[in-house]
Structure formats: structure tokens, C-alpha cells
Amino acid sequence: MTKVLVATEKPFAATAVKQIKGIFEDAGYDCTFFEKYSGQDEFIAAVKDAEAMIVRSDNVNPEVLNAATNLKIVVRAGAGFDNVNLEAATKNNVVVMNTPGQNSNAVAELALGMMVYQARNHFNGTSGTELCCKKLGIHAYGNVGKLVAKIAKGFGMEVFAFDPFVAKEKIEADEVTVLDTVEELYSICDYVSLHIPSNEHTIMSINYDLLSKMKPGAVLVNTARKEVINEDDMLKIFEDFSTFKYVSDIAPTNKDIFLDKYPNRCFFSPKKMGAQTAEANINAGKAAAHQIINFLEKGDSTFKVN
């Protein structure tokens, strides 16, 4: 019987657990849930017999992969997969997949929700501003960016996008204005919603030079990754530009400085909240389970990332 380990230090919701179990039971697989573990050593010990594994934000490092001698596939239930060491996985002949699109609506709604929260001064009773008629820039027009554009237009926002990896015609088909440079996006928009991945090209790419181009009172919204922000530069931006604002569901390392000095100009959720809805939780978990079965039984490598 094929052994599947669902290793989630941050567990799936009970409804998602039930449905994931049902998918594997119907396929005749032995599925074990390994939740709320206390450290990497426990994780390493748990993977030894697994042939397939589902993770969320768990750290699948070389030590984990080396210990999992029977492992054939890891599926990260979500879009990002920087918590899985792809080089070590490939070296150990382990296929790595993600579940793109399953969390997208949840992340998009969060991005707009944080825009409203900041625009209305954290609901502190003072007079704020409206999103209607404001310019929104979408930095990376993937699954999430596309949905952010759709929701934002419902607010009456004018939407722009920069993504050199998506055909201009595809973006324009959504009635979104395509800009040729990232600098132009940051300079003309009242809000910029960040959706770039974390990789060697994007880490710390959101820096002083780029942020200093933003309009007075502009807001940067980050539901992407912490690593893409140059945190030292961000702090300097706050010091040099008195109306700049930053909201994110990934708190910076130096968040206490921001919150102490600029409490009304920033907001950070207590933990990464993009996928924290019942619907996203279920969708990503079910997709991961189906992808494992399709790979092991049919050789389907759709969504392979290594």
C-alpha cells in the first residue's frame, strides 16, 4: 500500500483533512497526518517510510529529503514552493509540484481587504479615502494578479500591470493597461500590489530606488514573499517619505521598529494569511492529493517545478 505523509506544522482545516483522507482512501493509499510537530528532527524521523508527501509551509530541506529514501513526490499545497529545496529533491529523484491557482482568490481578496483597511485609517474612526478612481498597479500578472485586477475594477479602480513574462494581449484582454517598465508602474499608481515569486532575480528587488519613485501617499501591498523586500531600504523610505505606506501579510524582521515609529502607516498580519480561508485550504489540499495519485498511477507531471 502506497504511504502518503501529510506533514503540516500548520494543519489543514478539519474539513480539508476529511476530504484529503477520503481521496486517498478511495485510491487505496495509506495516508498519515503529521501535524503541529515541534521541530525539524521530528519531521525528519516521520518521512522515512513515505512514498509521497503533502506540505504547506514546512521546510523540506536536504536533510529531510535524504532521510526519505522511498519518497517519489512532494506536493506543496499552495503556489509558492521556496520552502522545498529543489536541488536536493532532484538529486534524490523526487518530483516537486505546487498547486497553482488554488489559493489565488483568497490571496486576491486579502490584498484588496488590506487596501481598504489602510485607506480607512485602520478603521480608527477618522476620515479616510476611497479606492474608487485610484490607480492600482499589479506587479506580476499571474493567477493572483489577474483576480486582484478583476476585484479592483469592481471598486472602480483604474488597473495597470507590469509582467514581462505574460503576453501583453493576454493582460489587455482583461481591460488592464500594460506598462513597459516596472519603474513606470511604481511611479504612476496610488497602490501597488506585489505578486512576484521569491527567486535569485527578485530577492530584495523591491528597494529604495524603486520605492522612492512612488507618489505621495502611495501604498505598497505585499501578499507575495518577505524576501523580495529590501527591509533596510524600506525603513529608509519610511524615514525619507512621510506619507508612504506599507501593508503586508508577511511581517518584516524589523517590524517592531515600523510599528513603534509609524503605526498608522503600516500593517502586518500576525502570520501569513493569504491562504487562510476554508475554501483555499480545501482546494489546495484536494488538488495536492489528486496530483499525487495522478503522478504515481499515470505519470502525470503537470505542475512539476524541478
C-alpha positions as CSV (number, residue, x, y, z in Angstrom):
1,M,0.0,0.0,0.0
2,T,1.4,3.4,-1.0
3,K,2.3,5.5,2.0
4,V,1.5,9.2,2.0
5,L,2.6,11.7,4.6
6,V,0.7,14.9,5.1
7,A,3.3,16.9,7.0
8,T,1.8,20.2,8.2
9,E,3.2,22.0,11.2
10,K,0.3,24.4,10.4
11,P,-2.5,21.9,10.0
12,F,-5.2,21.8,7.3
13,A,-8.7,22.7,8.5
14,A,-10.7,19.7,9.7
15,T,-13.0,19.7,6.6
16,A,-9.9,19.7,4.3
17,V,-8.4,16.8,6.3
18,K,-11.5,14.8,5.9
19,Q,-11.6,15.3,2.2
20,I,-7.9,14.6,1.7
21,K,-8.3,11.4,3.6
22,G,-11.3,10.4,1.5
23,I,-9.4,10.9,-1.7
24,F,-6.5,8.7,-0.6
25,E,-8.8,6.0,0.9
26,D,-10.7,5.7,-2.3
27,A,-7.4,5.2,-4.1
28,G,-6.3,2.6,-1.7
29,Y,-3.5,4.6,-0.2
30,D,-2.3,4.7,3.4
31,C,-2.4,8.4,4.5
32,T,-0.9,9.7,7.7
33,F,-1.3,13.2,9.0
34,F,1.7,14.6,10.9
35,E,0.6,17.9,12.4
36,K,1.9,20.5,14.8
37,Y,5.3,18.9,15.2
38,S,7.8,20.7,17.4
39,G,10.9,20.7,15.3
40,Q,12.9,19.6,12.2
41,D,14.2,16.4,13.9
42,E,10.6,15.1,14.3
43,F,9.9,15.9,10.7
44,I,13.0,14.0,9.5
45,A,12.0,11.0,11.6
46,A,8.5,11.0,10.2
47,V,9.4,10.9,6.5
48,K,11.4,7.7,6.4
49,D,8.7,5.4,5.0
50,A,6.8,8.0,2.9
51,E,6.5,7.5,-0.8
52,A,4.6,10.7,-1.3
53,M,4.2,13.8,0.8
54,I,2.0,16.9,1.0
55,V,3.3,20.0,2.8
56,R,2.3,23.6,3.4
57,S,4.9,26.0,4.6
58,D,7.1,23.2,6.1
59,N,10.8,23.2,5.4
60,V,11.7,20.4,3.1
61,N,15.4,20.7,3.3
62,P,18.2,18.4,2.1
63,E,18.2,16.6,5.5
64,V,14.5,15.8,5.1
65,L,14.9,14.6,1.5
66,N,18.0,12.5,2.3
67,A,16.1,10.7,5.1
68,A,13.1,10.0,2.9
69,T,14.6,7.2,0.9
70,N,11.3,5.9,-0.5
71,L,10.0,9.4,-1.5
72,K,8.9,9.9,-5.1
73,I,6.9,13.1,-4.9
74,V,6.3,16.2,-2.7
75,V,3.4,18.5,-3.4
76,R,3.4,21.9,-1.8
77,A,-0.2,22.8,-1.2
78,G,-0.1,26.4,-2.5
79,A,1.5,28.4,-5.2
80,G,4.9,29.2,-3.7
81,F,7.5,26.4,-3.3
82,D,10.6,28.2,-1.9
83,N,10.3,26.1,1.3
84,V,11.2,23.0,-0.8
85,N,14.9,22.5,-1.7
86,L,14.6,21.8,-5.4
87,E,18.2,20.9,-6.0
88,A,18.2,18.3,-3.2
89,A,14.9,16.9,-4.4
90,T,16.2,16.5,-8.0
91,K,19.4,14.9,-6.6
92,N,17.2,12.4,-4.7
93,N,14.9,11.7,-7.8
94,V,12.0,13.4,-6.0
95,V,9.4,15.3,-8.1
96,V,8.2,18.5,-6.6
97,M,4.9,20.1,-7.5
98,N,2.8,23.0,-6.4
99,T,-0.9,23.7,-6.7
100,P,-1.1,27.0,-8.6
101,G,-4.4,28.8,-8.6
102,Q,-6.0,27.0,-5.7
103,N,-5.3,29.8,-3.2
104,S,-5.5,32.7,-5.7
105,N,-8.9,34.1,-4.9
106,A,-8.2,34.1,-1.1
107,V,-4.9,36.0,-1.7
108,A,-6.6,38.5,-4.0
109,E,-9.4,39.2,-1.6
110,L,-6.8,39.7,1.2
111,A,-4.9,42.2,-0.9
112,L,-8.0,44.3,-1.6
113,G,-9.0,44.0,2.1
114,M,-5.7,45.3,3.2
115,M,-6.1,48.2,0.8
116,V,-9.4,49.1,2.3
117,Y,-8.1,48.8,5.8
118,Q,-5.2,51.2,5.1
119,A,-7.4,53.6,3.1
120,R,-9.8,53.9,6.0
121,N,-7.0,54.5,8.6
122,H,-7.3,51.1,10.2
123,F,-10.9,51.8,11.0
124,N,-9.8,54.1,13.8
125,G,-12.8,56.5,13.4
126,T,-11.1,59.2,11.4
127,S,-11.8,60.2,7.8
128,G,-10.0,58.1,5.2
129,T,-10.1,57.8,1.4
130,E,-11.8,55.6,-1.1
131,L,-10.4,53.1,-3.6
132,C,-12.7,54.2,-6.3
133,C,-10.9,56.1,-9.1
134,K,-7.5,55.3,-7.7
135,K,-4.7,53.8,-9.8
136,L,-3.8,50.2,-8.9
137,G,-0.5,48.7,-10.2
138,I,-0.2,44.9,-10.3
139,H,3.4,43.8,-10.2
140,A,3.3,40.3,-11.8
141,Y,0.1,39.3,-13.6
142,G,-0.3,35.6,-12.7
143,N,-3.3,33.8,-11.1
144,V,-3.5,36.1,-8.2
145,G,-2.7,39.3,-10.1
146,K,-5.5,38.6,-12.6
147,L,-8.0,38.2,-9.8
148,V,-6.8,41.3,-8.0
149,A,-7.5,43.2,-11.2
150,K,-11.0,41.8,-11.5
151,I,-11.9,42.6,-7.9
152,A,-10.3,46.1,-8.1
153,K,-12.3,47.0,-11.1
154,G,-15.4,46.3,-9.1
155,F,-14.2,49.0,-6.7
156,G,-13.9,51.4,-9.7
157,M,-10.1,51.4,-9.7
158,E,-8.1,52.0,-12.8
159,V,-5.8,49.0,-13.2
160,F,-2.3,48.8,-14.6
161,A,0.1,45.8,-14.8
162,F,3.7,45.0,-15.4
163,D,4.8,41.5,-16.2
164,P,7.4,40.8,-18.9
165,F,6.5,37.1,-18.8
166,V,2.9,37.4,-19.7
167,A,1.8,38.4,-23.2
168,K,0.6,42.0,-23.5
169,E,-2.5,40.9,-25.4
170,K,-3.5,38.5,-22.6
171,I,-3.4,41.2,-20.0
172,E,-5.1,43.8,-22.2
173,A,-8.0,41.3,-22.8
174,D,-8.9,41.8,-19.2
175,E,-9.1,45.6,-19.8
176,V,-5.9,46.2,-17.8
177,T,-3.3,48.7,-19.1
178,V,0.1,47.2,-19.7
179,L,3.1,49.2,-18.7
180,D,6.6,48.7,-20.3
181,T,8.7,49.2,-17.2
182,V,8.4,48.4,-13.5
183,E,9.5,51.9,-12.7
184,E,6.5,53.4,-14.6
185,L,4.2,51.1,-12.6
186,Y,5.5,52.3,-9.3
187,S,5.6,56.0,-10.3
188,I,2.0,56.4,-11.6
189,C,0.0,54.2,-9.2
190,D,-1.6,55.0,-5.9
191,Y,-1.5,51.4,-4.8
192,V,1.0,48.7,-6.0
193,S,0.0,45.1,-5.3
194,L,3.1,42.8,-5.2
195,H,2.8,39.2,-6.6
196,I,6.3,38.3,-7.7
197,P,7.9,35.0,-6.6
198,S,11.0,34.7,-4.4
199,N,14.0,33.7,-6.6
200,E,17.5,34.8,-7.4
201,H,16.2,37.6,-9.6
202,T,13.6,39.0,-7.2
203,I,15.1,38.7,-3.7
204,M,15.5,42.3,-2.3
205,S,14.5,43.7,-5.6
206,I,11.9,46.0,-4.0
207,N,14.5,48.5,-3.0
208,Y,15.0,52.2,-2.2
209,D,15.4,53.2,-5.9
210,L,12.1,51.6,-6.9
211,L,10.1,52.7,-3.9
212,S,11.3,56.3,-4.0
213,K,9.5,56.6,-7.3
214,M,6.1,56.2,-5.7
215,K,3.6,59.0,-5.5
216,P,3.0,60.9,-2.2
217,G,0.6,58.8,-0.1
218,A,1.1,55.7,-2.2
219,V,0.6,52.3,-0.6
220,L,2.6,49.1,-1.3
221,V,0.7,45.9,-0.7
222,N,2.7,42.7,-0.3
223,T,0.9,39.3,-0.3
224,A,3.9,37.7,-2.1
225,R,7.1,36.9,-0.2
226,K,9.1,38.6,2.6
227,E,12.4,38.0,0.9
228,V,11.6,40.3,-2.1
229,I,11.6,43.3,0.1
230,N,14.9,45.1,1.0
231,E,14.0,45.8,4.6
232,D,16.7,48.3,5.3
233,D,15.7,50.3,2.2
234,M,12.1,50.0,3.2
235,L,12.8,51.6,6.6
236,K,14.8,54.4,4.9
237,I,11.8,55.0,2.6
238,F,9.6,55.4,5.7
239,E,12.1,57.9,7.1
240,D,12.5,59.9,3.9
241,F,8.9,59.9,2.6
242,S,6.5,60.9,5.3
243,T,3.3,59.7,3.5
244,F,4.5,56.3,2.2
245,K,2.5,53.3,3.5
246,Y,3.2,49.6,3.5
247,V,0.8,46.7,4.3
248,S,1.7,43.1,4.2
249,D,0.7,39.6,5.4
250,I,4.4,38.9,5.9
251,A,5.9,40.9,8.7
252,P,9.4,42.3,8.2
253,T,12.2,41.1,10.5
254,N,12.3,44.7,12.0
255,K,8.5,45.0,12.3
256,D,8.7,46.4,15.8
257,I,10.6,49.5,14.5
258,F,7.9,50.1,11.9
259,L,5.1,49.6,14.3
260,D,6.7,51.8,17.0
261,K,7.6,54.7,14.7
262,Y,4.9,54.5,12.0
263,P,1.8,52.7,13.5
264,N,-0.6,54.5,11.2
265,R,1.4,53.9,8.0
266,C,1.8,50.2,8.1
267,F,0.0,47.0,8.9
268,F,1.3,43.4,9.2
269,S,-0.9,40.4,9.9
270,P,0.2,38.1,12.7
271,K,1.1,35.3,10.3
272,K,0.9,34.8,6.5
273,M,-2.8,35.0,5.8
274,G,-3.1,34.7,2.0
275,A,-4.3,31.1,2.0
276,Q,-6.1,31.2,5.3
277,T,-9.7,30.6,4.1
278,A,-11.7,27.5,4.4
279,E,-12.1,27.4,0.6
280,A,-8.4,27.8,-0.2
281,N,-7.5,25.2,2.5
282,I,-9.8,22.6,1.0
283,N,-8.9,23.4,-2.7
284,A,-5.2,23.2,-2.2
285,G,-5.3,20.1,-0.2
286,K,-7.6,18.2,-2.6
287,A,-5.5,19.3,-5.6
288,A,-2.3,18.1,-3.9
289,A,-3.9,14.7,-3.2
290,H,-5.2,14.3,-6.8
291,Q,-1.8,15.3,-8.2
292,I,0.0,12.7,-6.2
293,I,-2.4,9.9,-7.4
294,N,-2.2,11.1,-11.0
295,F,1.6,11.1,-10.9
296,L,2.1,7.7,-9.2
297,E,-0.6,6.0,-11.3
298,K,-0.4,7.8,-14.7
299,G,2.9,9.5,-14.7
300,D,1.2,12.9,-14.9
301,S,3.9,15.5,-14.1
302,T,1.7,18.6,-14.6
303,F,2.8,21.4,-12.2
304,K,6.2,19.8,-11.7
305,V,8.6,22.6,-10.7
306,N,12.0,20.9,-10.6
